[in-house]
């Protein structure tokens, strides 16, 4: 960035220099941000907010900031259907449900979100919480996608980074155990040349993947929860979602 400074630190685990300064680049003509912040569950109220909820009782509601939850948030609940889901997506017009906001191979793409999981997944009521860029965001690990996910059955309940081309999913243990009622800032990013995907949790790079990189494709954004087993409703609290396209 012209006339900007940036601090760097060396990460011995990944053998990389990484930036520690998160500066604002919105003024650049080749940077486009799509932002969703909590505060309402009405289509159109939150810029590009466009929710998807399927299953008996599956829905979104609004939660206020408390001493436990420092941000206002939207509560995505699965309802009581064993395969119910609730996904926060974005679209330029709320009637579209979800819409492609980026094209892989045309720009550097990143997605970030602040999430809280109030009750963890288990054998009685299993579910997957996920944040992803993909051609289909209604479920995790869909084609031409990358992101971060959690379920108790993946890597002992650690956050999982993943990439998927048209046929195969590459998952990796990010080494961060998920705790209930804890705020996590998740971020995943892929460069324009599709060299690799990097995964960050709370500002620290915790993994990267060069396998099964998504091919050139129009992609959407989604942060949500998908039930796997059981009929007790489970939730994910979502404070914000940001999708950024940078055209070099």
KEKE-3310 file (N, C-alpha, C; in steps of 0.2 Angstrom, whole numbers, plus 5000, padded with zeros to 4 digits):
npx = (5004:5003:5012:5009:5013:5018:5018:5028:5030:5040:5035:5039:5034:5027:5036:5036:5036:5024:5010:5006:4999:4983:4977:4966:4960:4950:4950:4956:4954:4953:4948:4935:4923:4911:4900:4893:4884:4878:4862:4849:4837:4830:4828:4838:4840:4853:4863:4869:4863:4856:4847:4847:4837:4832:4821:4811:4807:4819:4829:4833:4837:4839:4853:4858:4873:4882:4890:4896:4895:4902:4898:4884:4874:4868:4858:4859:4849:4846:4834:4823:4824:4833:4842:4842:4846:4855:4860:4870:4870:4875:4869:4867:4854:4840:4831:4837:4842:4855:4871:4883:4898:4911:4924:4934:4951:4950:4953:4961:4954:4945:4937:4930:4924:4916:4912:4902:4900:4888:4884:4893:4896:4891:4890:4876:4869:4874:4883:4889:4898:4902:4912:4913:4919:4911:4904:4891:4883:4874:4877:4892:4909:4907:4908:4922:4927:4932:4937:4933:4929:4920:4917:4913:4918:4928:4945:4946:4938:4944:4946:4945:4953:4949:4950:4942:4941:4933:4930:4936:4939:4951:4956:4962:4970:4969:4974:4968:4958:4940:4930:4916:4905:4914:4922:4927:4938:4938:4947:4949:4959:4962:4974:4975:4981:4978:4987:4988:4978:4976:4974:4967:4965:4959:4968:4980:4990:4986:4987:4989:4985:4989:4983:4970:4965:4952:4944:4944:4929:4913:4908:4900:4896:4896:4891:4887:4877:4875:4864:4868:4865:4852:4838:4838:4838:4852:4864:4873:4881:4883:4893:4898:4901:4913:4918:4931:4937:4952:4959:4974)
npy = (4994:5011:5024:5018:5009:4993:4980:4965:4948:4933:4917:4903:4890:4889:4893:4906:4924:4934:4946:4958:4969:4974:4983:4996:4994:4999:5010:5008:5006:4994:4985:4976:4975:4965:4966:4959:4963:4960:4963:4964:4953:4954:4953:4963:4973:4972:4976:4965:4954:4938:4926:4908:4895:4879:4866:4859:4872:4878:4893:4911:4922:4937:4942:4951:4960:4954:4951:4938:4936:4947:4954:4960:4948:4937:4923:4907:4894:4876:4870:4856:4846:4832:4834:4848:4865:4881:4895:4909:4920:4930:4942:4952:4957:4954:4945:4935:4924:4917:4923:4923:4931:4932:4927:4913:4914:4926:4936:4939:4931:4932:4927:4931:4929:4931:4920:4911:4896:4890:4877:4862:4850:4833:4815:4812:4824:4829:4840:4852:4866:4879:4890:4897:4899:4895:4885:4881:4885:4879:4868:4861:4858:4858:4858:4866:4875:4882:4884:4885:4873:4865:4850:4838:4826:4828:4828:4827:4837:4849:4864:4864:4865:4867:4862:4860:4853:4849:4836:4830:4832:4840:4840:4847:4847:4860:4862:4869:4868:4868:4877:4879:4894:4903:4917:4916:4922:4919:4916:4914:4912:4914:4915:4924:4917:4904:4896:4892:4890:4899:4898:4906:4909:4919:4929:4923:4913:4897:4886:4880:4875:4867:4858:4850:4862:4874:4875:4887:4897:4903:4909:4908:4915:4909:4906:4895:4882:4865:4851:4835:4823:4818:4827:4838:4856:4865:4878:4892:4907:4922:4935:4944:4945:4945:4947:4948:4955:4956:4964:4962)
npz = (5000:4995:5004:5017:5031:5037:5049:5052:5056:5060:5057:5064:5064:5052:5043:5038:5034:5041:5040:5053:5054:5052:5040:5033:5017:5009:5002:4990:4972:4967:4976:4984:4996:5004:5017:5031:5046:5063:5069:5064:5057:5046:5028:5018:5027:5032:5023:5013:5018:5018:5023:5024:5030:5034:5039:5053:5063:5061:5060:5060:5073:5083:5094:5108:5114:5128:5144:5142:5128:5118:5107:5097:5089:5076:5078:5072:5070:5070:5072:5075:5066:5060:5050:5049:5044:5046:5037:5035:5022:5008:4996:4982:4980:4991:4988:4981:4988:4989:4982:4969:4974:4970:4959:4957:4953:4947:4956:4972:4985:5001:5016:5031:5048:5064:5076:5088:5097:5106:5112:5111:5098:5099:5101:5103:5098:5084:5074:5061:5061:5050:5039:5023:5006:4992:4978:4982:4996:5005:5012:5020:5013:4999:4981:4973:4983:4999:5016:5034:5047:5060:5069:5081:5078:5069:5069:5083:5087:5084:5076:5058:5043:5026:5008:4992:4976:4961:4965:4976:4993:5004:5019:5034:5050:5061:5073:5084:5097:5099:5110:5120:5120:5116:5108:5091:5079:5062:5047:5030:5015:4998:4985:4969:4959:4963:4971:4984:4999:5014:5032:5046:5063:5075:5071:5069:5058:5055:5047:5030:5013:4999:4991:4981:4976:4973:4957:4943:4946:4948:4964:4981:4997:5014:5031:5043:5051:5051:5055:5060:5067:5079:5088:5095:5095:5089:5089:5080:5084:5075:5072:5063:5045:5032:5016:5004:4989:4980:4967:4959)
capx = (5000:5007:5011:5007:5018:5016:5023:5029:5033:5042:5032:5044:5030:5025:5042:5034:5034:5016:5009:5002:4995:4977:4975:4960:4962:4944:4950:4958:4949:4952:4946:4928:4921:4904:4900:4886:4885:4872:4857:4843:4836:4825:4831:4839:4842:4860:4867:4869:4861:4851:4847:4844:4835:4828:4820:4806:4810:4826:4827:4837:4835:4844:4855:4861:4879:4882:4897:4898:4895:4904:4895:4878:4874:4862:4858:4857:4847:4845:4828:4823:4825:4840:4846:4841:4852:4854:4866:4870:4873:4875:4867:4866:4847:4839:4827:4841:4844:4863:4873:4890:4901:4918:4926:4940:4956:4950:4955:4963:4948:4946:4931:4931:4918:4916:4907:4902:4896:4885:4884:4897:4893:4892:4887:4869:4867:4880:4882:4895:4898:4907:4913:4916:4918:4910:4899:4885:4884:4869:4881:4899:4913:4904:4913:4925:4926:4937:4934:4935:4923:4920:4912:4916:4921:4934:4952:4945:4935:4948:4945:4947:4953:4948:4949:4939:4940:4927:4929:4940:4940:4957:4955:4968:4969:4972:4977:4964:4952:4934:4927:4909:4904:4920:4922:4933:4938:4940:4948:4952:4960:4966:4977:4972:4984:4976:4993:4987:4973:4978:4969:4969:4961:4961:4973:4986:4990:4987:4988:4989:4984:4990:4980:4963:4963:4946:4946:4940:4922:4909:4908:4896:4899:4891:4893:4881:4877:4871:4863:4869:4861:4848:4833:4838:4840:4858:4865:4879:4880:4887:4893:4899:4904:4916:4921:4935:4940:4957:4961:4980)
capy = (5000:5017:5028:5014:5004:4986:4976:4958:4943:4927:4911:4897:4884:4889:4896:4912:4930:4936:4953:4958:4975:4974:4990:4996:4995:5000:5016:5006:5005:4987:4981:4976:4972:4963:4965:4958:4964:4958:4968:4962:4947:4956:4954:4970:4977:4971:4976:4959:4949:4934:4919:4901:4890:4873:4861:4861:4876:4881:4900:4915:4927:4942:4942:4957:4959:4952:4950:4932:4937:4954:4957:4958:4943:4933:4916:4902:4888:4871:4867:4849:4841:4829:4837:4855:4869:4888:4898:4916:4921:4937:4943:4960:4958:4950:4940:4930:4919:4918:4925:4923:4937:4932:4922:4911:4915:4933:4940:4936:4931:4930:4927:4931:4929:4930:4915:4908:4890:4889:4870:4859:4844:4827:4809:4813:4829:4831:4846:4855:4873:4881:4896:4894:4901:4889:4886:4880:4886:4877:4863:4862:4854:4857:4858:4873:4878:4882:4887:4882:4870:4861:4845:4834:4820:4830:4829:4827:4843:4855:4868:4860:4869:4862:4864:4855:4854:4846:4829:4828:4836:4840:4842:4847:4849:4867:4862:4873:4865:4872:4878:4882:4900:4907:4920:4914:4926:4914:4919:4909:4916:4911:4920:4924:4911:4897:4893:4889:4893:4900:4898:4910:4909:4924:4933:4919:4908:4890:4881:4881:4870:4867:4852:4850:4869:4875:4878:4894:4896:4908:4906:4912:4915:4906:4904:4892:4876:4859:4846:4828:4817:4821:4831:4844:4861:4868:4885:4896:4914:4925:4943:4948:4941:4950:4944:4953:4953:4961:4962:4965)
capz = (5000:4995:5010:5022:5034:5039:5054:5050:5061:5057:5060:5064:5062:5045:5040:5033:5037:5040:5042:5059:5054:5048:5039:5029:5010:5006:4997:4983:4967:4965:4982:4985:5002:5006:5024:5035:5053:5066:5071:5061:5053:5040:5022:5016:5033:5034:5017:5008:5022:5015:5027:5022:5035:5032:5044:5058:5068:5059:5059:5063:5078:5085:5101:5111:5117:5135:5147:5139:5121:5118:5101:5095:5084:5074:5080:5067:5074:5066:5073:5078:5061:5061:5045:5048:5044:5045:5034:5033:5015:5006:4989:4980:4981:4996:4985:4977:4993:4989:4975:4968:4975:4968:4954:4958:4948:4945:4961:4978:4989:5008:5020:5038:5052:5071:5077:5094:5097:5113:5114:5106:5095:5102:5098:5103:5094:5080:5069:5058:5060:5044:5036:5017:5000:4988:4973:4985:5003:5009:5016:5020:5009:4992:4976:4971:4989:5004:5022:5040:5049:5066:5072:5086:5075:5065:5072:5090:5089:5083:5069:5052:5037:5020:5001:4988:4969:4959:4967:4982:4999:5007:5026:5039:5057:5062:5080:5089:5100:5099:5116:5119:5122:5115:5101:5087:5072:5057:5041:5025:5010:4992:4980:4962:4955:4966:4973:4991:5004:5021:5037:5051:5069:5080:5068:5068:5053:5058:5042:5023:5009:4992:4988:4979:4976:4969:4950:4942:4946:4952:4971:4985:5004:5019:5038:5046:5055:5048:5059:5057:5071:5084:5087:5099:5091:5090:5086:5080:5084:5070:5074:5056:5039:5027:5010:5001:4983:4978:4960:4959)
cpx = (5004:5006:5009:5013:5015:5021:5022:5032:5035:5038:5036:5040:5029:5031:5040:5034:5027:5015:5005:4998:4989:4974:4970:4963:4956:4945:4953:4953:4948:4951:4939:4927:4913:4904:4893:4888:4878:4868:4850:4843:4831:4830:4832:4841:4850:4864:4865:4866:4855:4851:4844:4843:4830:4827:4815:4809:4816:4824:4833:4834:4841:4846:4859:4868:4878:4889:4900:4899:4896:4901:4888:4878:4868:4863:4855:4855:4845:4838:4828:4824:4832:4844:4845:4847:4850:4860:4865:4873:4872:4873:4866:4858:4844:4834:4830:4843:4851:4865:4881:4893:4908:4919:4933:4945:4956:4952:4958:4956:4949:4939:4933:4925:4920:4911:4908:4898:4894:4886:4888:4893:4895:4889:4879:4866:4873:4878:4889:4893:4903:4906:4916:4914:4917:4904:4892:4886:4879:4872:4888:4902:4910:4909:4915:4924:4932:4935:4937:4929:4925:4915:4916:4920:4927:4940:4950:4942:4939:4945:4948:4947:4952:4948:4946:4939:4934:4925:4931:4940:4947:4956:4961:4967:4973:4974:4974:4958:4946:4932:4920:4909:4910:4920:4929:4932:4941:4941:4951:4953:4964:4968:4974:4975:4982:4982:4992:4981:4976:4973:4971:4963:4963:4967:4980:4985:4991:4987:4987:4988:4985:4987:4973:4961:4957:4948:4942:4933:4919:4907:4904:4900:4894:4894:4887:4882:4872:4871:4865:4865:4858:4843:4832:4841:4847:4859:4872:4877:4885:4887:4894:4902:4907:4919:4924:4938:4945:4960:4968:4982)
cpy = (5006:5021:5025:5010:4998:4983:4968:4954:4937:4921:4905:4891:4883:4891:4901:4918:4932:4943:4953:4964:4973:4980:4990:4998:4997:5006:5014:5004:4998:4982:4982:4972:4971:4962:4964:4959:4962:4964:4967:4956:4948:4957:4961:4974:4977:4971:4970:4953:4945:4927:4913:4897:4885:4868:4864:4865:4880:4888:4904:4920:4932:4941:4948:4955:4958:4952:4943:4933:4945:4958:4955:4953:4940:4926:4911:4896:4882:4868:4860:4844:4839:4832:4844:4859:4877:4891:4905:4917:4928:4937:4950:4962:4953:4944:4934:4924:4919:4920:4925:4930:4938:4927:4920:4911:4922:4938:4936:4937:4929:4931:4927:4931:4928:4926:4913:4902:4889:4882:4866:4852:4838:4821:4809:4818:4832:4836:4848:4862:4875:4888:4895:4899:4895:4890:4885:4880:4883:4871:4864:4857:4853:4859:4866:4877:4878:4885:4883:4879:4867:4856:4841:4828:4821:4832:4831:4834:4849:4858:4864:4865:4864:4866:4859:4858:4852:4840:4827:4833:4835:4843:4842:4850:4855:4868:4867:4870:4870:4872:4881:4889:4904:4910:4918:4919:4921:4918:4914:4913:4912:4916:4919:4918:4904:4893:4889:4893:4893:4900:4902:4909:4914:4928:4929:4914:4901:4885:4884:4875:4871:4862:4853:4857:4870:4877:4884:4893:4902:4905:4911:4911:4912:4904:4901:4886:4871:4853:4839:4823:4821:4826:4837:4850:4863:4874:4887:4903:4917:4932:4947:4943:4946:4945:4950:4951:4958:4959:4966:4968)
cpz = (5000:5002:5016:5025:5037:5044:5052:5056:5058:5061:5059:5062:5055:5040:5035:5037:5036:5043:5049:5059:5049:5046:5034:5022:5006:5001:4990:4978:4965:4971:4983:4991:5002:5013:5027:5043:5056:5068:5069:5057:5047:5034:5020:5021:5034:5027:5013:5012:5018:5018:5023:5028:5033:5038:5049:5063:5067:5057:5062:5068:5080:5092:5102:5114:5125:5137:5144:5131:5120:5112:5101:5090:5081:5076:5075:5070:5069:5067:5075:5073:5061:5056:5044:5047:5044:5043:5033:5027:5014:4998:4988:4981:4986:4993:4982:4982:4994:4982:4975:4969:4973:4963:4955:4952:4945:4950:4967:4982:4996:5011:5027:5042:5059:5073:5085:5094:5104:5116:5109:5104:5099:5098:5098:5098:5090:5075:5066:5058:5054:5042:5029:5011:4995:4983:4976:4992:5008:5014:5015:5015:5002:4987:4975:4977:4994:5010:5028:5043:5056:5067:5076:5083:5070:5069:5079:5092:5088:5077:5064:5046:5031:5013:4997:4981:4967:4961:4974:4987:5003:5014:5030:5045:5058:5069:5085:5091:5101:5106:5115:5122:5122:5108:5097:5080:5067:5051:5036:5019:5004:4987:4973:4958:4957:4968:4979:4994:5010:5026:5043:5057:5074:5078:5067:5063:5056:5053:5035:5019:5002:4988:4987:4979:4971:4962:4949:4942:4950:4959:4976:4992:5009:5025:5041:5050:5051:5053:5056:5060:5077:5083:5091:5095:5093:5086:5085:5080:5079:5071:5067:5051:5035:5022:5006:4995:4982:4971:4959:4952)
residu = (UNK:UNK:UNK:UNK:UNK:UNK:UNK:UNK:UNK:UNK:UNK:UNK:UNK:UNK:UNK:UNK:UNK:UNK:UNK:UNK:UNK:UNK:UNK:UNK:UNK:UNK:UNK:UNK:UNK:UNK:UNK:UNK:UNK:UNK:UNK:UNK:UNK:UNK:UNK:UNK:UNK:UNK:UNK:UNK:UNK:UNK:UNK:UNK:UNK:UNK:UNK:UNK:UNK:UNK:UNK:UNK:UNK:UNK:UNK:UNK:UNK:UNK:UNK:UNK:UNK:UNK:UNK:UNK:UNK:UNK:UNK:UNK:UNK:UNK:UNK:UNK:UNK:UNK:UNK:UNK:UNK:UNK:UNK:UNK:UNK:UNK:UNK:UNK:UNK:UNK:UNK:UNK:UNK:UNK:UNK:UNK:UNK:UNK:UNK:UNK:UNK:UNK:UNK:UNK:UNK:UNK:UNK:UNK:UNK:UNK:UNK:UNK:UNK:UNK:UNK:UNK:UNK:UNK:UNK:UNK:UNK:UNK:UNK:UNK:UNK:UNK:UNK:UNK:UNK:UNK:UNK:UNK:UNK:UNK:UNK:UNK:UNK:UNK:UNK:UNK:UNK:UNK:UNK:UNK:UNK:UNK:UNK:UNK:UNK:UNK:UNK:UNK:UNK:UNK:UNK:UNK:UNK:UNK:UNK:UNK:UNK:UNK:UNK:UNK:UNK:UNK:UNK:UNK:UNK:UNK:UNK:UNK:UNK:UNK:UNK:UNK:UNK:UNK:UNK:UNK:UNK:UNK:UNK:UNK:UNK:UNK:UNK:UNK:UNK:UNK:UNK:UNK:UNK:UNK:UNK:UNK:UNK:UNK:UNK:UNK:UNK:UNK:UNK:UNK:UNK:UNK:UNK:UNK:UNK:UNK:UNK:UNK:UNK:UNK:UNK:UNK:UNK:UNK:UNK:UNK:UNK:UNK:UNK:UNK:UNK:UNK:UNK:UNK:UNK:UNK:UNK:UNK:UNK:UNK:UNK:UNK:UNK:UNK:UNK:UNK:UNK:UNK:UNK:UNK:UNK:UNK:UNK:UNK)
# end
